[in-house]
Amino acid sequence: MTLTLYGIPNCDTVKKARVWLDGRGIAHGFHDYKKAGIDAATLSGWARAVGWEVLLNRAGTTWRKLPDEAREGVDEAKAIALMVEQPSLIKRPVVTGGARLLVGFKPAEWEAALG
């Protein structure tokens, strides 16, 4: 099983997730959204797996700083376009390569899926 952790290196939640994985000796790659970006096809696949509402981080400052017209009438297509344009809008971290897609860092959920 080859895991890939997607996120932003300076995000506190991503840091906690990386420490958790390292502490359990779980090998993983890291995909930095800021440097490598993310494509719409990948996000669409994730949205099919967990729902676009789970992926879109509406609690962060990036969402709050968007103009009102960008935040209004959000559907899957608009959400994916926004996340491609501004990867900070993706809830972090996302982990692929396991039995299922993990979004956000919840230690109990990760233990069940990866432990």
KOLMIKE-596402 format. One record per residue: y, z, x negated of N, C-alpha, C, CB in turn. Coordinates in steps of 0.001 Angstrom, whole numbers, padded with zeros to 6 digits, always signed. Atoms other than C-alpha are relative to their C-alpha. Glycine has a CB too. Layout:
N
YZXYZXYZXYZX
...
END
This chain:
115
-001184+000000-000857+000000+000000+000000+001236+000000-000894+000005+001234+000970
-001239+000076+000749+003307-001104-001531+001148+000255+000957+000153-001375-000708
-001125-000350-000851+006243+000619+000075+001291-000525-000592+000080+001511+000196
-001363+000320+000405+009816-000596-000034+000927+000868+000816+000326-001517+000191
-001004-000832-000638+012627+001808+000734+001311-000781-000036+000133+001403-000710
-001253+000734-000132+015768+000068+001990+001119+001007+000245-000076-001053+001156
-001121-000896-000215+019115+001788+001746+001121-000235-000978-000451+001415-000087
-001156-000003+000891+022206+002578-000263-000192+001175-000950+001367+000107+000800
+000372-001037+000960+021712+004557-003491+000782+001314+000119+000173-000533-001367
-000791-001233-000045+024549+007045-002940-000059+000718+001349+001432-000310-000330
+000171-000641-001303+023505+007915+000643-000855+001258-000177-000657-000984+001029
+000730-001262+000144+022398+011561+000812-001389-000048+000630+000796+001127+000619
+001296+000082-000669+019591+010791+003258-000968-000851-000812+000159-000577+001416
+000844+000851+000853+018269+008021+001019-000440+000792-001228+000761-001298-000428
+000354-000830+001165+018381+010407-001945-001112+000989+000356+001242+000765-000521
+001036-000949-000446+016345+012990+000002-001335-000710+000188+000421+000690+001317
+001224+000760-000234+013821+010343+001010-000659-000397-001320+000300-001249+000838
+000546+000394+001303+013420+009150-002580-000625+001197-000710+001100-000622-000880
+000553-001225+000593+012890+012717-003795-001317+000354+000684+001010+001181+000119
+001219-000293-000762+010316+013231-001027-001140-000907-000465+000247-000181+001523
+001029+000944+000445+008396+010085-002021-000443+000296-001431+000520-001440+000099
+000326-000297+001401+008588+010889-005748-000798+001289-000124+001278+000100-000836
+000684-001282+000038+007470+014464-005129-001454-000077+000432+000718+000975+000862
+001376+000195-000462+004303+013176-003468-000718-001092-000787-000011-000343+001482
+000607+001033+000829+003663+010543-006098-000228-001314+000734-001297+000493-000540
+000135+001235-000781+004129+007723-003589+000880-001072-000632+000391+000230+001504
-000732+001085+000650+005087+004568-005453+000746-000823+001045-000962-000900-000814
-000803+000799-000922+007824+002518-003866+001046-000796-000777+000679+000902+001057
-001118+000775+000510+010352-000160-004576+001247+000403+000748-000257-001515+000130
-001265-000321-000665+014009+000156-003678+000808-001272+000183+000809+001047-000810
-000849+001146-000332+016128-002472-001937+001385+000532+000342-000598-000840+001191
-001388-000454-000173+019856-001797-002269+000748-001016+000862+000716+000186-001388
-000733+000892-000903+021698-003286+000719+001316-000478-000603+000270+000701+001319
-001312+000346+000540+024992-003238-001149-000097-001124-001025+000651+001226-000631
+000161+001021+001032+023687-005372-004018-000778-001215+000490-000694+000590-001199
+000899+001094-000379+020927-007450-002429+000240-000524+001417-001428+000457-000123
-000223+000411-001381+022122-007629+001191-001278+000098+000823+000543-001424+000046
+001149+000023-000906+019749-008100+004106+000184-001204+000911-000130+001345+000831
-000138+001205-000819+018984-011167+006184-000341+000277+001462-000897-001113-000543
+000187-000152-001445+018933-011629+009931-001468-000046+000387+000760-001084+000746
+001420+000101-000339+015241-012582+009966-000715+001329-000219-000670-001098-000829
+000599-001308+000269+014243-009266+008376+000412+000997+001074+000412+000514-001396
-000496-000926-001025+016438-007312+010787-000607-000300+001368+001526-000071+000083
+000620+000371-001282+015025-009253+013751-001434+000517+000078+000019-001534+000190
+001371-000520+000038+011491-008330+012692-000023+001511+000192-000674-000367-001326
-000092-001452-000164+012471-004691+012378+000365+000360+001433+001032+000587-000971
-000411-000261-001383+014169-004829+015782-001177-000167+000954+001151-000940+000408
+001194+000174-000842+010942-006157+017318-000929+001210-000139-000756-001305-000383
+000910-001116+000251+009054-003250+015730+000501+001318+000583-000215+000157-001484
-000511-001320-000404+011364-000349+016605+001136-000051+001011+000465+000744-001207
-001147+000127-000898+014199-001709+018763+001305-000009-000790+000010+001145+001027
-001261+000105+000743+017651-002722+017576+000851+001253+000153+000789-001219+000468
-000790-001218-000227+019128+000448+019074-000343+001077-001028-000238+000538+001425
+000428-000967+001017+017099+002512+016573+000607-000367-001348-001549+000052-000099
-000510+000459+001290+018317+000413+013643+001505+000161-000155-000362-001434-000199
-001460-000016+000069+022017+000421+014497+000519+001433-000071+000605-000725+001212
-000536-001342+000213+023752+003504+013124+001388+000097+000640+000067+000338-001524
-001273-000159-000717+026446+004318+015665+000679+001334-000316-000231-000113+001506
-000562-001321+000314+027049+007790+014196+000861-000015-001264-001123+001013-000162
-000681+000028+001290+028529+006688+010865+001437-000458+000077-000737-000878-000932
-001414+000389+000075+032062+006019+009751+000175-001516+000073+000627+000532-001291
-000119+001460-000053+031392+002282+009389+000102-000461+001450-001207-000677-000698
-000046+000336-001434+030708+002046+013140+001340+000402+000593-001150+000694+000768
-001262-000493-000577+033762+004148+014019+001202-000808-000467+000204+001466-000358
-001118+000786+000535+036004+001969+011839+000036-001433+000527-000073-000027-001506
+000007+001354-000564+034965-001238+013608+001052-000104+001095-001402-000363+000558
-000929+000180-001119+037544-002706+015960-000742+000131+001333+000704-001378-000092
+000605-000206-001319+036918-001956+019636-000780-001215+000475+001069+000343+001015
+000673+001205-000488+036001-005583+020383-001348-000222-000695+000897-001220-000207
+001286+000124+000707+033215-005450+017761-001032+000972+000564+000186+000252-001509
+000909-001024-000518+031737-002310+019340-000339-000206+001473+000607+001372-000190
+000219+000211-001434+031915-003571+022926-001063-001072+000236+001318-000400+000693
+000980+000992-000414+029061-005427+024586-001058-000307-001048+000695-001252+000366
+000988+000229+001055+026606-004944+021748-001386-000213+000613-000023+001190-000993
+001386+000287-000353+023240-006564+022334-000736-000228-001320-000120-001257+000976
+000786+000158+001228+020463-007336+019859+000617-001016-000957-001419-000420+000341
-000556+001047+000867+022029-010552+018541+001283+000463-000686+000275-001272+000811
-001266-000477+000569+025445-008966+018051-000259+001126-000998+000954+000484+001120
+000328-001109+000898+023927-005841+016477-000534-000532-001329-001034+000942+000656
+000567+000569+001224+021939-007920+013982+001087-000679-000828-001119-001005+000338
-001100+000654+000720+025002-010000+013087+000899+001038-000680+000833-000875+000966
-000824-001062+000585+027022-006815+012527-000690+000653-001196+000323+001060+001055
+000737-000649+001090+024270-005273+010352-000129-000914-001227-001394+000420+000486
+000034+000939+001129+023990-008440+008225+001349+000027-000718-000338-001451+000485
-001359+000009+000555+027764-008441+007741+000342+001315-000695+001015-000275+001103
-000308-001324+000541+027971-004693+007091-001277+000849-000006+001128+000697+000832
+001278-000720+000057+024639-003223+005960+000119+001523+000146-000680-000309-001295
-000183-001438-000214+026109+000278+006138-000222+000384+001457+001398+000427-000439
+000266-000264-001414+025569-000061+009899-001483+000197+000296+000534-001133+000842
+001437-000183-000194+021790+000081+009395-000338+001465-000246-000827-000932-000947
+000429-001387+000184+020319+003537+009903-000868+000074-001256-000783+000526+001257
+000686-000110+001290+018984+004753+006566-000838+001256-000073+001004-000016-001142
+000583+001192+000600+016533+004681+005056-000946-000693+000964-000731+000356-001283
+001066+000724-000683+014115+002062+006320-001114-000164-001024+000493-001402+000575
+001145+000147+000898+010626+002032+004810-000997-000979+000619-000678+001381-000275
+000994+000993-000419+008286-000941+005048-001217+000102-000911+000595-001444-000032
+001204+000063+000815+004759-001452+003788-001050+001021+000368+000356+000168-001417
+000970-000988-000449+003091+001505+005451-000655-000463+001290+000668+001369+000197
+000669+000320-001258+001124+001641+008671+000997-000427+001073-000807+001198+000488
-001040+000378-000958+004382+001352+010587+001363+000103-000665-000057+000893+001265
-001363-000019+000502+008093+000861+010023+000604+001376+000246+000853-001105+000668
-000668-001294-000132+009949+004118+009358+001503-000210-000092-000487+001000-001089
-001454+000119-000002+013649+004386+010203+000582+001406+000050+000507-000869+001205
-000547-001348+000109+015624+007452+009163-000992+000881-000741+000322+000590+001398
+000878-000898+000750+014236+010338+007167-000289+001248+000813+000628+000376-001353
+000491-001166-000734+012208+012812+009203-001285+000424-000711-000248-000319+001553
+001156-000370+000823+009819+014675+006844-001322+000099+000757+000269+001301-000658
+001265-000138-000747+007220+015493+009531-000557-001372+000382+000212+000858+001275
+000415+001350-000366+007115+011880+010711-000509-000752-001237+001173-000767+000659
+000412+000659+001240+006877+010644+007119-001336+000545-000488+001069+000180-001084
+001266-000614+000423+004093+013108+006328-001154-000580+000812+000052+001544+000161
+001046+000551-000870+002092+011836+009307-000287-001455-000341+000408+000120+001472
+000168+001423+000257+002673+008193+008369-000423-000311-001430+001273-000715+000307
+000212+000328+001415+002492+008377+004576-000794+001059-000770+001328-000199-000669
+000629-001108+000724+001036+011764+003612-001461-000145-000089+000314+001290+000633
END
